[in-house]
């Protein structure tokens, strides 16, 4: 029997995932990166691991700011796309965040809700342990997650999004401790169905993970301009960690 792929390994590796999310706000992402590296006071030749880098938009921008960047992602197709941007001090490779990293870094960034995909606490703690072990002595890690309180409160239950003449029919619900996004569409006379499942992780839950992984929580922010985190109103939950 063929083992079924995990949802993120299947969905993120398709071209349709990138079509649906093609209009991501690059200006906002670059603003976040500038704010973050300024706040962290990273030296221009610092080494950064962009963990779950996708097609490399953050990696490329960070490299343009002067940093040495390795981008890694589980999706082979995303990495194949990103390799066109490779140059000195910018590399891309396929890597599962559940597996320890080969190199050590001054900073490890896990951005755009690329955490909480798994089914159990132990795996989340293992990922954070890998991050800790992948940091240099004075290294800093950043987890950019959603604020589960505001996301669940403002969840859009049903919508249709049209991209590249494809109508993506999307439903969302909270079930079994996860936000579940169901995505259905038809193209080239074929019906497709994919699902996204992200754990409903509160700040307190993640704090417990951080403690168990042997990391320290230094700062929490609530948006990409690095305003203070407010559990009732912030859109994001951005965590700055160290050993």
Secondary structure, DSSP 8 states (H G I E B T S, - for coil): ------HHHHHTTSHHHHHHTTT--HHHHHHHHHHHHHHHT--TT-EEEEET-TTSHHHHHHHHTT-EEEEEES-HHHHHHHGGG-BTTEEEEE--TTS--SS-EEEEEE-SS-S--SSSHHHHHHHHHHHHHTEEEEEEEEEEEE-HHHHHHT---EEEEEETTEEEEEEEEEETTEEEEEEEEEETTEEEEEEEEEE---HHHHHHHHHHHT-EEEEEESSTT--B--TTT-SEEEEEEE-
